[in-house]
Amino acid sequence: MSDTRTVRAARKAQVDSFSCVACGCCVPSCPRKAISIFKGMFATVDTELCVGCGKCAKACPAGFITVSEAAQ
C-alpha cells in the first residue's frame, strides 16, 4: 500500500516589511483581523487567521502587500 500525501496550497498575504511604513490602511480592511502593526514600524500578517482574500493588498496604497500561494 502506498502512502500518498497531498500538499495543499493556500493563499496568504505577505508584507514587504523593509518597505512598509505602518500607515495602517490595511488593518481595517482585513475581515479576519489578521493584519496588525508591529511596534509602529510595519504591518504583520497572522498566517493562522489570514484566508488570502486580498483585501489588505488592495488597501495598501504603496503596494507593499502581496497575496500568493503558500504550501501548508
VENTAZI-V853520 format. One record per pair of residues at least 24 apart in sequence whose C-alpha atoms are under 8 Angstrom apart, sorted by the first residue. I is the first residue (numbers start at 1). GAP is how many residues later the second one is. D is the distance in Angstrom with one decimal. If there is no record, write none. Layout:
I GAP D
I GAP D
//
This chain:
7 64 6.7
7 65 6.4
8 63 6.1
8 64 5.7
9 60 5.8
9 61 5.4
9 62 4.7
9 63 6.0
10 41 7.8
10 42 7.4
10 58 8.0
10 59 5.3
10 60 5.4
10 61 6.5
10 62 7.0
11 40 6.7
11 41 4.5
11 42 7.7
11 56 6.2
11 57 5.2
11 58 4.4
11 59 5.9
12 35 6.7
12 38 6.1
12 39 6.3
12 40 4.4
12 55 5.4
12 56 5.7
12 57 6.4
12 58 6.3
13 32 6.7
13 34 7.7
13 37 6.9
13 39 5.8
13 41 7.0
13 43 7.8
13 44 7.5
13 52 6.6
13 53 5.6
13 54 4.2
13 55 6.6
14 30 7.8
14 31 6.6
14 51 5.6
14 52 5.4
14 53 6.1
14 54 7.8
15 28 6.6
15 29 6.5
15 30 7.2
15 49 5.9
15 50 4.5
15 51 6.6
16 48 5.3
16 49 6.3
17 25 5.8
17 26 6.9
17 27 7.8
17 47 8.0
19 45 6.7
20 44 6.2
25 31 8.0
25 34 6.0
25 35 6.0
25 36 7.6
26 29 7.8
26 30 4.7
26 31 7.2
26 33 5.3
26 34 5.6
27 29 7.2
29 26 5.9
29 27 5.6
29 30 6.6
30 25 6.3
30 26 5.9
//
